[in-house]
């Protein structure tokens, strides 16, 4: 059986390379590398019109919603905090449509950092717009311990306390409909959320692509392979 095809969402930013200075679809190389190490094939999904999301997801075996800019607070009915970053409206609209299509079709879904927050917002949840202690300094990945909630999907993948790479200043506040908190930091911050079976939808607040632990990504890819096999 061929490796599962895993779509990974991307940034849309102005960038410079060689003689060029223009808008570009960007993705840190660590994301496709982690997909490959987990046993999948990665394909980049730059922001597109939300109407295309269902057709795109239909061609995938699994979906990763990557990290990035803060979710625009209007998406969860809040006024922006002064410490909330500038919006990425094209990404918000595109990725919310992708999440909706993945949930509707049963396509396995992993949200990473912003991706976890957007999954929560997609299901009616809200976010804490600023908290301290989860980023060491601007542009520096930190680490802290995450404890799984027994009996959850996340706990089945990572059954014990784990030190994870972290870089964020926002977090889940009110959980979205159907979501369960499946891991916490020592300060009580929600570090993972998930939907109940038979769905395979998991969000993690940290950045597994910046570490060596492939267990979460392998969980996604195994679920994607099983879903693809069930369709044949």
C-alpha positions in Angstrom: 0.0 0.0 0.0 1.3 3.5 -0.9 2.1 6.0 1.8 -0.9 8.2 2.9 -1.1 11.6 1.3 -1.1 14.3 4.0 -2.0 17.9 3.2 -0.3 20.6 5.2 -1.6 24.2 5.3 0.9 27.0 4.6 1.6 30.6 5.3 0.9 33.3 2.7 3.5 36.0 3.1 5.8 38.3 1.2 9.2 36.7 0.9 12.6 37.3 -0.8 14.8 34.7 -2.5 17.3 35.2 -5.2 16.3 38.2 -7.3 12.6 37.8 -6.3 10.5 39.7 -3.7 6.9 38.7 -3.9 4.0 36.9 -2.2 4.8 33.3 -1.5 3.2 30.2 0.0 5.6 29.3 2.9 6.0 26.2 5.1 8.9 25.5 7.4 10.6 22.4 6.1 10.2 20.7 9.5 6.5 20.0 8.7 7.0 17.9 5.5 10.0 16.3 7.2 7.9 15.2 10.1 5.2 13.8 7.8 7.9 11.8 5.9 9.4 10.5 9.2 5.9 9.5 10.3 5.4 7.4 7.1 3.4 9.8 4.9 3.8 11.9 1.8 3.3 15.7 2.3 1.6 18.1 0.0 1.4 21.8 0.6 -2.0 23.5 0.7 -1.6 27.3 0.2 -4.6 29.5 1.0 -7.4 29.2 -1.6 -11.0 30.0 -1.9 -13.1 28.2 0.8 -15.4 26.8 -1.8 -12.5 24.6 -3.0 -11.9 23.0 0.4 -14.1 20.0 0.1 -12.6 19.0 -3.3 -9.1 19.3 -1.9 -9.8 17.3 1.2 -11.5 14.6 -0.9 -8.1 13.9 -2.5 -6.2 13.7 0.8 -5.8 10.8 3.3 -5.1 13.2 6.2 -4.9 16.9 7.0 -2.5 18.9 9.1 -3.4 22.5 10.0 -0.1 24.1 10.7 1.0 26.8 13.1 1.1 30.5 12.3 -0.6 33.8 12.9 -3.2 34.4 15.7 -6.8 33.6 14.8 -8.7 36.8 14.2 -10.8 37.3 17.4 -13.9 38.2 15.4 -14.0 34.5 14.5 -15.0 33.7 18.1 -16.9 36.9 18.9 -14.2 38.8 20.8 -12.6 42.2 20.5 -8.9 42.0 19.8 -6.5 42.3 22.7 -3.7 44.8 22.1 -1.2 41.9 22.3 -3.0 39.9 19.6 -1.1 39.8 16.3 -2.4 41.0 12.9 -5.0 38.9 11.3 -4.3 36.4 8.5 -7.9 36.5 7.1 -7.2 34.4 4.0 -5.7 31.6 6.1 -8.5 31.8 8.6 -11.2 31.4 6.0 -9.4 28.7 4.0 -8.4 26.6 7.0 -11.8 26.8 8.7 -13.2 25.5 5.4 -10.7 22.7 5.3 -11.4 21.8 8.9 -15.1 21.7 8.2 -14.6 19.5 5.1 -12.3 17.1 7.0 -14.8 16.8 9.9 -17.7 16.2 7.5 -15.9 13.6 5.5 -14.2 11.8 8.4 -10.7 12.7 7.1 -8.1 12.3 9.9 -7.1 15.8 11.1 -4.2 17.1 13.2 -4.1 20.8 14.3 -0.7 22.1 15.4 -0.6 25.2 17.6 -2.7 27.7 15.6 -4.3 24.6 14.0 -5.5 23.4 17.4 -6.9 26.8 18.2 -8.6 27.1 14.9 -10.2 23.6 15.4 -11.6 24.8 18.7 -12.9 28.0 17.1 -14.4 26.0 14.2 -16.5 24.1 16.8 -17.7 27.2 18.6 -15.0 27.6 21.2 -13.0 30.6 22.3 -9.4 31.5 22.9 -7.3 33.2 25.6 -5.7 36.0 23.6 -2.5 36.2 25.7 -0.7 34.2 28.4 2.8 34.3 29.6 5.3 31.5 30.1 4.8 29.4 26.9 7.4 31.2 24.7 10.9 31.8 25.9 11.7 34.8 23.7 10.7 36.1 20.2 11.8 33.5 17.7 13.0 31.0 20.3 11.4 27.6 20.7 11.0 26.6 24.4 10.1 23.4 26.1 7.8 22.4 28.9 6.1 19.3 30.2 2.7 18.1 29.0 0.6 15.5 30.9 -2.0 13.4 29.0 -5.5 12.8 30.3 -5.9 9.0 30.8 -8.3 7.3 28.4 -8.0 9.8 25.6 -6.7 9.4 22.0 -3.7 11.5 22.9 -2.9 9.3 25.9 -3.0 6.3 23.6 -0.3 7.9 21.5 1.8 9.4 24.3 0.9 7.6 27.5 3.2 9.5 29.9 4.6 13.0 30.7 6.4 14.5 27.7 8.7 17.5 27.2 7.4 19.2 24.1 8.7 22.1 21.9 6.5 25.1 22.5 6.0 28.6 21.1 2.7 30.3 21.6 1.0 33.1 23.6 -2.6 32.1 23.0 -4.5 29.0 24.2 -7.9 27.4 24.3 -10.4 29.0 26.6 -14.0 27.6 26.3 -13.9 24.3 24.5 -15.8 23.9 21.2 -18.7 21.6 20.9 -17.7 17.9 21.2 -14.1 18.6 22.1 -12.4 17.1 25.1 -9.2 18.4 26.7 -6.7 15.5 26.5 -3.5 17.0 27.8 -2.5 19.9 30.1 0.6 21.9 31.0 1.7 22.2 34.6 -0.1 25.6 34.9 -3.3 24.0 33.7 -3.2 25.3 30.1 -5.1 23.0 27.7 -2.3 21.4 25.6 -4.4 19.0 23.5 -8.0 18.6 22.4 -9.8 15.9 20.5 -13.1 14.6 19.3 -14.5 11.3 20.4 -14.3 8.2 18.2 -15.0 7.3 15.5 -13.6 10.7 14.5 -9.8 11.1 14.4 -9.4 14.8 15.1 -6.6 15.9 17.4 -5.1 19.3 18.2 -1.8 19.9 20.0 -0.7 23.3 21.3 3.0 22.6 20.8 5.1 22.1 17.7 6.0 18.4 17.2 7.7 19.3 13.9 10.4 21.1 16.0 11.3 18.0 18.1 12.3 14.4 17.6 9.1 12.7 18.9 7.1 11.4 15.9 4.3 9.6 17.9 1.6 12.2 17.3 2.3 12.4 13.6 2.5 8.6 13.3 -0.9 8.4 14.9 -2.3 10.7 12.3 -0.7 8.8 9.4 -1.8 5.4 10.8 -5.4 6.7 11.0 -5.1 8.1 7.5 -3.8 4.8 6.2 -6.7 2.9 7.9 -9.2 5.4 6.4 -7.8 5.0 3.0 -7.9 1.2 3.2 -11.5 1.3 4.3 -12.4 3.3 1.1 -10.9 0.7 -1.2 
